[in-house]
Each structure stands twice: as C-alpha cells, then as structure tokens.
Amino acid sequence: LGAFGSAAAPSYSFATDATLDTDTGMYRAGANALGFSTGGGNRVTIDSSGLGVGITPAEVLDLKSASGDCRIRLDAPNGSDTEIKFFNAGAAVWTLGHDDGSGAFRLGTTNVDSGVAINVATGGDVGIGTISPATNLHISSGSAQTDNDGMLKVEQTSTVSGSAATNA
C-alpha cells in the first residue's frame, strides 16, 4: 500500500471481468492530494485547495477542458427550476437560473421565482424590475418615482478632446 502510483498507473485500479484495467483508478497526485484517472489521464484531483476536474485546483472548484468548450450541465426534472445560488455568510444573496414555470432566464435574490431583478423572456425581451417585459428592453421601478432621477440614467462623465460633449 506504499506505492504512490500515477495517472497512467494508479495505485488502486479496477478489474473488468478477467482483465485488470491498469490505467483507471486512484493514486497519490502529490503531497496531500488524491487523484482519479481514466484511460491513463488525470480526470479529478482533490487537495487542500478544493476539487479540480481536468486541472489541479487553485479554488474550491476548478474546471478545465482539455480541448473545446468547458460546460457545466444543470438538469432538473420537469416542473423544477435550475439555479446557481450565491451565498454570503450562510445566506442566499443572489440566484441565477432558469425558471421552469415561465421559461425565463432570471437573476434574482434568493430564488428565480421571487425577488427577480432581471428577466430574459423566452422570446429575448429583457425586463429589469419586471418579469413581464412588454418590449425588447422594459425597465420598471416597481413603484412611483419620488425623485427627479427617473428609472434610467445615461451619463457621460468625461469630455472628448476637440468637441463639445453634452449629456442626454
């Protein structure tokens, strides 16, 4: 049990029928690091930094594709939402995902069903402050405006050399 192994020849491999699969298994990837290999190549590394898929982790979760696109698949059953939740000190702060009930892609607070900040409808219309955009870009404050700032502010903070700049 003292052998470290490698991705190509892991310390612990698996038998299929009467054949030993010698290039698929677990091995010591480095000091305090556990590696998993398939077909002689490292696929997963777990160390004190976190979990790395296709890469030695530098963060809690690192993903790297050897070639082509690197994708994460979230697949929920029909009638359920797919979400990525962002927490701070144990409390959900933001949620990004697909709302199955409406078919929309949303950025919300604790859930994609409530506290929606941005809604992208299936037809591509974008709602900010509304889950029912009536135009390509629909901005709603959700309440009557009590100040002079309005709901949309476009501001130029610098001037272009040689020309007069105006704010619209």
Backbone torsions as a table, in degrees:
resi	resn	phi	psi	omega
1	LEU	NA	2.7	-177.9
2	GLY	-86.1	-7.9	-178.1
3	ALA	-73.2	135.9	-179.7
4	PHE	-79.3	-38.1	-176.5
5	GLY	75.0	-175.0	179.0
6	SER	-154.2	175.7	177.6
7	ALA	-61.4	-38.8	-178.7
8	ALA	-75.7	-27.9	-179.0
9	ALA	-141.7	77.0	-176.5
10	PRO	-65.0	152.4	178.4
11	SER	-63.0	-37.7	179.3
12	TYR	-118.3	114.8	179.8
13	SER	-122.7	-178.8	-171.1
14	PHE	-124.4	148.4	177.9
15	ALA	-100.9	136.4	173.0
16	THR	-118.0	117.7	-173.2
17	ASP	54.5	-120.3	-180.0
18	ALA	-98.6	2.1	-175.4
19	THR	-104.5	135.2	176.3
20	LEU	-88.8	124.8	178.4
21	ASP	-87.6	88.3	-169.0
22	THR	-78.2	-9.5	-179.3
23	ASP	-112.4	19.2	177.1
24	THR	-132.3	123.0	179.1
25	GLY	163.0	-153.4	-178.1
26	MET	-113.3	148.5	178.4
27	TYR	-155.8	168.1	176.3
28	ARG	-83.6	111.1	-175.8
29	ALA	-82.1	-13.7	-178.4
30	GLY	165.3	-174.4	178.5
31	ALA	-59.0	123.5	179.2
32	ASN	56.2	36.0	-179.7
33	ALA	-135.2	134.7	179.0
34	LEU	-109.3	131.2	-179.9
35	GLY	-116.7	148.8	175.1
36	PHE	-123.6	132.9	-178.7
37	SER	-127.7	152.9	170.1
38	THR	-135.2	138.5	178.2
39	GLY	58.9	25.6	178.1
40	GLY	84.0	3.6	180.0
41	GLY	-118.2	141.4	177.8
42	ASN	-64.4	130.7	178.2
43	ARG	-113.8	-37.7	-176.8
44	VAL	-140.2	136.6	173.7
45	THR	-128.2	132.8	175.2
46	ILE	-118.7	124.0	175.8
47	ASP	-141.6	-169.8	-176.1
48	SER	-66.0	-17.9	177.5
49	SER	-79.9	-34.9	-178.8
50	GLY	155.0	-143.5	-176.3
51	LEU	-116.7	126.4	177.6
52	GLY	-117.7	127.3	175.3
53	VAL	-108.4	110.8	-178.0
54	GLY	79.9	6.5	-176.2
55	ILE	-161.2	151.0	171.6
56	THR	-73.0	127.6	-173.5
57	PRO	-68.8	140.6	170.1
58	ALA	-115.0	-14.3	179.2
59	GLU	-125.2	-179.9	178.9
60	VAL	-59.0	-39.0	176.2
61	LEU	-138.2	123.3	175.9
62	ASP	-125.5	133.6	178.0
63	LEU	-124.8	136.9	177.7
64	LYS	-145.8	132.4	176.6
65	SER	-92.6	137.0	178.2
66	ALA	-68.0	-30.4	176.2
67	SER	-158.5	145.7	178.1
68	GLY	80.1	-165.4	-176.7
69	ASP	-67.5	150.2	173.9
70	CYS	-110.5	117.7	-174.1
71	ARG	-124.8	151.8	171.3
72	ILE	-117.0	130.8	-179.7
73	ARG	-107.3	125.2	172.3
74	LEU	-114.6	123.6	-175.3
75	ASP	-136.2	109.1	-180.0
76	ALA	-106.1	155.3	177.6
77	PRO	-66.2	160.1	179.0
78	ASN	-53.2	133.5	-179.4
79	GLY	91.7	-0.4	-179.9
80	SER	-118.7	149.4	179.3
81	ASP	-84.4	155.3	170.2
82	THR	-113.2	125.3	-170.8
83	GLU	-141.2	150.8	165.8
84	ILE	-115.3	123.7	-177.4
85	LYS	-108.0	138.2	177.8
86	PHE	-108.5	121.5	-177.6
87	PHE	-111.5	151.8	171.9
88	ASN	-136.0	122.3	-179.4
89	ALA	53.5	38.9	175.5
90	GLY	86.1	-1.9	-178.6
91	ALA	-115.9	135.0	177.4
92	ALA	-64.2	130.5	-179.4
93	VAL	-111.5	-47.4	179.5
94	TRP	-135.1	150.4	175.7
95	THR	-134.0	134.6	179.0
96	LEU	-122.3	130.6	179.6
97	GLY	172.4	-171.0	-178.3
98	HIS	-103.2	124.4	175.9
99	ASP	-90.6	110.6	-175.6
100	ASP	-64.4	-34.2	-178.5
101	GLY	-62.2	-38.4	-177.6
102	SER	-104.9	-18.6	-175.4
103	GLY	82.0	2.1	-175.2
104	ALA	-86.2	156.2	171.0
105	PHE	-98.1	129.0	-170.6
106	ARG	-135.6	151.2	167.6
107	LEU	-115.0	118.9	-177.7
108	GLY	-136.4	-172.5	-179.5
109	THR	-83.4	-97.0	-175.3
110	THR	-85.8	-11.8	-176.1
111	ASN	-160.1	155.9	177.8
112	VAL	-78.3	-8.5	179.0
113	ASP	-90.0	-18.7	-177.1
114	SER	-143.3	157.4	-179.8
115	GLY	63.8	36.0	-175.4
116	VAL	-74.0	125.2	177.6
117	ALA	-94.5	-43.0	179.6
118	ILE	-132.6	134.3	-178.9
119	ASN	-127.2	125.0	173.4
120	VAL	-110.2	109.1	-177.7
121	ALA	-72.1	163.0	-177.3
122	THR	-59.7	-28.0	178.2
123	GLY	-82.3	-6.4	178.2
124	GLY	103.3	-9.3	177.7
125	ASP	-67.3	141.7	-177.3
126	VAL	-111.7	130.3	176.3
127	GLY	-115.6	128.6	173.1
128	ILE	-112.5	115.9	-176.7
129	GLY	82.2	4.8	176.7
130	THR	-144.8	145.6	175.9
131	ILE	-98.0	2.6	-179.7
132	SER	-128.6	69.9	-179.5
133	PRO	-63.8	132.2	-178.5
134	ALA	-95.9	-10.1	-179.7
135	THR	-140.0	-179.7	179.3
136	ASN	-55.2	-41.7	174.7
137	LEU	-132.6	115.4	-177.5
138	HIS	-121.8	117.8	-179.6
139	ILE	-113.0	127.1	-179.6
140	SER	-133.0	135.2	177.6
141	SER	-81.6	-16.4	-178.9
142	GLY	80.7	-8.5	178.2
143	SER	-154.5	167.3	179.6
144	ALA	-65.2	139.9	178.8
145	GLN	-78.9	131.9	179.9
146	THR	-111.5	3.1	178.6
147	ASP	-124.4	-178.8	-178.4
148	ASN	-94.5	4.2	-176.8
149	ASP	-77.8	-24.3	-178.7
150	GLY	72.9	-169.5	-177.7
151	MET	-97.2	-21.3	-177.1
152	LEU	-131.6	128.9	179.8
153	LYS	-127.4	123.9	174.4
154	VAL	-113.5	122.5	-173.1
155	GLU	-134.2	135.8	173.5
156	GLN	-102.0	123.5	-175.2
157	THR	-102.7	-0.3	177.6
158	SER	-143.0	163.1	178.8
159	THR	-103.9	151.6	177.1
160	VAL	-89.9	130.0	-177.2
161	SER	-60.0	129.4	175.6
162	GLY	88.6	-1.2	178.9
163	SER	-140.2	156.4	177.5
164	ALA	-82.6	127.7	179.4
165	ALA	-102.7	140.0	176.7
166	THR	-126.7	151.8	175.5
167	ASN	-95.6	137.9	177.9
168	ALA	-111.4	NA	NA
